């Protein structure tokens, strides 16, 4: 398994049409609910959407709350272009966009009341530096809200794959590393000086009628089976159907972390 290069133009379009359509919006609902809870409890005027991707969170916030000013940044220029184009299509004028690496956020200190980040943290190459930068950008009393994938994500699928391939399931290592990177977030927040870190874990179900449908899902999103032979694919699909004859449900574990300055 390999993680597509979402920073390229082709990768950005792939993300928008796959992860951005099937996974990110469902996780974003949890993040948006938390952002609204924060806004109900403290003044929020300026929001940073860090790792905005195609604008899943920032566009929704901008449409719901036209008095907010939202800065949306992403390391991918192609992602920023997608988000900007959608904002223009929707006629939203309370957003600004910028290409920015999470480790080099050239924004004024203490300029935001709220930072949101939907599923981008595992792609930050230096997470501790990034969280220190986020802390610096928040005003006193500000809040940061992150979603990351939990270690239980797709565990039912990996359990089936192990029955077929045994240790060979390690081909998924690049994918699993992203889960491990996500687990660093609470410590990175604490070391950056955040306090009152809270964590909520939600299992989001993804259901499929057949093993073939499961394989199509992973092939579309992450090119899981690019190197698999037709026989390997067939064996895996058969295993899903044999072990789950009435349909197969696996879960995406969405971890929501909220922290204050």
C-alpha positions in Angstrom: 0.0 0.0 0.0 1.2 3.5 -0.7 -0.2 6.9 0.2 -0.9 9.0 -2.9 1.0 12.3 -3.3 -1.9 14.6 -2.4 0.2 17.7 -2.8 0.4 17.3 -6.6 -2.4 18.6 -8.9 -3.5 15.1 -9.8 -3.2 13.9 -6.2 -5.3 16.9 -5.0 -8.1 16.0 -7.4 -7.8 12.3 -6.4 -8.2 13.4 -2.7 -11.2 15.6 -3.4 -13.0 12.8 -5.3 -12.1 10.0 -3.0 -11.1 10.7 0.6 -12.6 14.2 0.3 -15.9 12.7 -0.7 -16.1 9.5 1.3 -14.2 10.1 4.6 -13.2 13.7 5.2 -16.8 15.1 5.3 -18.0 12.6 7.8 -15.1 13.3 10.1 -15.4 17.0 9.5 -18.9 16.9 11.0 -17.4 16.0 14.3 -14.9 18.9 14.0 -17.6 21.4 13.0 -19.8 20.4 15.9 -16.9 21.0 18.3 -16.0 24.3 16.6 -19.6 25.5 17.1 -19.4 24.4 20.8 -16.3 26.5 21.2 -17.9 29.5 19.4 -20.9 29.2 21.7 -18.7 29.5 24.8 -16.1 32.2 23.8 -15.7 35.0 21.4 -14.4 33.8 18.0 -13.8 36.2 15.2 -10.7 34.8 13.4 -10.3 31.2 12.4 -7.4 29.3 10.9 -8.1 26.1 8.9 -4.8 24.4 9.0 -4.3 21.8 6.2 -7.6 22.9 4.6 -7.4 20.5 1.7 -10.3 21.3 -0.7 -12.0 23.4 2.0 -14.2 20.8 3.6 -14.3 22.7 7.0 -13.5 26.3 6.1 -16.1 26.6 3.3 -18.8 25.2 5.6 -17.8 27.6 8.5 -17.7 30.5 6.1 -21.2 29.8 4.7 -22.7 29.3 8.2 -21.0 32.2 9.9 -20.5 35.1 7.5 -19.1 37.4 10.2 -16.1 35.1 10.8 -12.9 35.7 9.0 -11.3 32.4 8.0 -7.7 31.9 6.8 -7.4 28.6 5.0 -3.9 27.2 4.4 -2.5 24.0 3.0 1.0 22.8 2.0 -0.4 21.9 -1.5 -0.9 24.8 -3.9 -3.3 22.6 -5.9 -5.5 22.0 -2.8 -5.6 25.7 -2.1 -6.6 26.4 -5.7 -9.5 23.9 -5.4 -10.7 25.5 -2.1 -10.4 29.0 -3.5 -12.3 28.1 -6.7 -15.1 26.6 -4.7 -15.3 29.6 -2.4 -15.6 31.8 -5.5 -18.3 29.6 -7.0 -20.2 29.8 -3.7 -19.8 33.6 -3.5 -18.1 33.4 -0.1 -16.1 36.5 0.7 -15.0 35.9 4.3 -12.1 33.6 3.5 -8.5 34.1 2.5 -6.3 31.3 1.2 -2.6 30.7 1.3 -0.1 27.9 0.5 1.7 27.3 3.7 3.7 24.5 5.3 2.6 23.6 8.8 6.2 24.2 10.1 6.5 27.7 8.4 3.2 29.5 9.0 4.2 33.1 8.2 1.2 34.6 10.0 1.1 37.2 12.7 1.4 35.8 16.3 -1.8 35.9 18.4 -4.0 36.5 15.4 -6.6 33.7 15.7 -9.2 32.7 18.3 -9.7 29.2 16.9 -7.6 26.8 14.9 -9.2 23.8 13.2 -7.5 21.0 11.4 -9.3 18.1 9.8 -7.2 14.9 9.3 -4.1 16.8 8.2 -1.9 16.4 11.3 -0.5 12.9 10.4 1.0 14.5 7.2 3.0 17.2 9.2 6.7 16.2 8.9 7.6 17.9 12.2 4.5 17.7 14.4 6.1 19.2 17.6 7.3 22.3 15.7 3.9 22.6 14.1 2.0 22.5 17.4 4.4 25.1 18.8 3.6 27.3 15.8 -0.1 26.8 16.3 0.2 27.8 20.0 2.0 31.0 18.9 -0.8 31.9 16.5 -3.6 31.6 19.0 -4.7 34.5 21.2 -4.8 34.0 25.0 -7.8 31.9 25.7 -7.9 30.5 22.1 -8.7 27.0 21.2 -7.4 24.4 18.8 -9.5 21.5 17.5 -8.0 18.6 15.6 -9.3 15.4 14.1 -6.9 12.5 13.4 -7.4 8.8 12.5 -7.3 6.4 15.4 -5.4 3.1 15.6 -8.7 1.1 15.3 -9.3 2.5 11.8 -10.1 -0.3 9.3 -9.1 -2.9 12.0 -11.8 -5.3 10.8 -10.4 -5.3 7.3 -6.8 -5.8 8.5 -8.1 -8.8 10.6 -9.4 -10.4 7.4 -6.3 -9.6 5.4 -4.1 -11.3 8.1 -6.1 -14.5 7.7 -5.2 -14.5 4.0 -1.7 -13.0 3.9 -0.3 -13.4 7.4 2.7 -11.2 7.9 2.5 -10.0 4.3 -0.2 -7.6 5.4 2.8 -5.4 6.3 2.5 -4.0 2.8 0.1 -1.6 4.6 2.9 -0.1 6.7 3.0 3.3 5.0 -0.7 3.6 5.8 -0.4 2.4 9.4 2.4 4.8 10.1 -0.1 7.6 9.6 -2.1 6.2 12.5 1.0 6.0 14.7 1.8 9.7 13.8 -1.7 10.7 14.9 -1.0 9.2 18.3 1.7 11.8 18.8 -0.7 14.7 18.8 -1.7 14.8 22.6 2.0 14.9 23.6 2.8 17.5 20.9 0.0 19.7 22.2 1.1 19.4 25.8 4.7 20.2 24.9 3.6 23.2 23.0 2.0 24.6 26.2 -1.7 23.7 25.5 -3.8 22.8 28.5 -7.2 21.1 29.1 -6.6 18.7 26.3 -9.7 16.6 25.8 -10.1 13.6 23.5 -13.2 11.9 22.0 -13.1 8.8 19.9 -15.9 8.0 17.4 -16.2 4.9 15.3 -17.7 5.8 11.9 -19.2 2.7 10.1 -18.5 2.0 6.5 -20.7 -0.9 5.2 -20.3 -3.0 2.1 -22.4 -5.7 0.4 -19.5 -7.8 -0.8 -15.7 -8.4 -0.6 -15.4 -6.9 -4.1 -17.0 -3.7 -2.9 -14.5 -3.5 -0.1 -11.6 -4.0 -2.5 -13.0 -1.3 -4.8 -13.2 1.1 -1.9 -9.5 0.7 -0.9 -8.3 0.6 -4.5 -10.1 3.9 -5.2 -8.8 5.7 -2.0 -5.3 4.4 -1.4 -4.3 2.1 -4.3 -4.1 -0.7 -1.8 -4.1 -3.4 -4.4 -1.9 -1.9 -7.1 0.7 -4.6 -6.6 -1.7 -7.5 -5.9 -2.2 -10.2 -8.5 -5.7 -11.1 -9.6 -5.5 -14.3 -7.6 -4.6 -12.4 -4.4 -7.5 -10.0 -4.9 -9.9 -12.8 -5.5 -8.6 -14.6 -2.4 -9.1 -11.5 -0.2 -12.6 -10.8 -1.6 -13.6 -14.4 -1.0 -12.3 -14.2 2.6 -14.4 -11.2 3.3 -17.5 -12.9 1.9 -16.8 -16.1 3.8 -16.2 -14.5 7.2 -19.0 -11.9 6.7 -21.7 -13.5 4.6 -24.3 -11.0 5.5 -22.3 -7.9 4.5 -19.1 -6.4 5.9 -18.8 -3.3 8.1 -15.5 -1.7 9.1 -15.0 1.5 10.9 -13.0 4.6 10.7 -11.9 5.7 14.1 -12.1 9.5 14.2 -10.2 11.0 17.1 -11.2 14.6 18.1 -8.8 16.5 20.3 -9.5 20.0 21.7 -7.0 22.1 23.6 -6.7 25.6 25.0 -4.0 28.2 25.3 
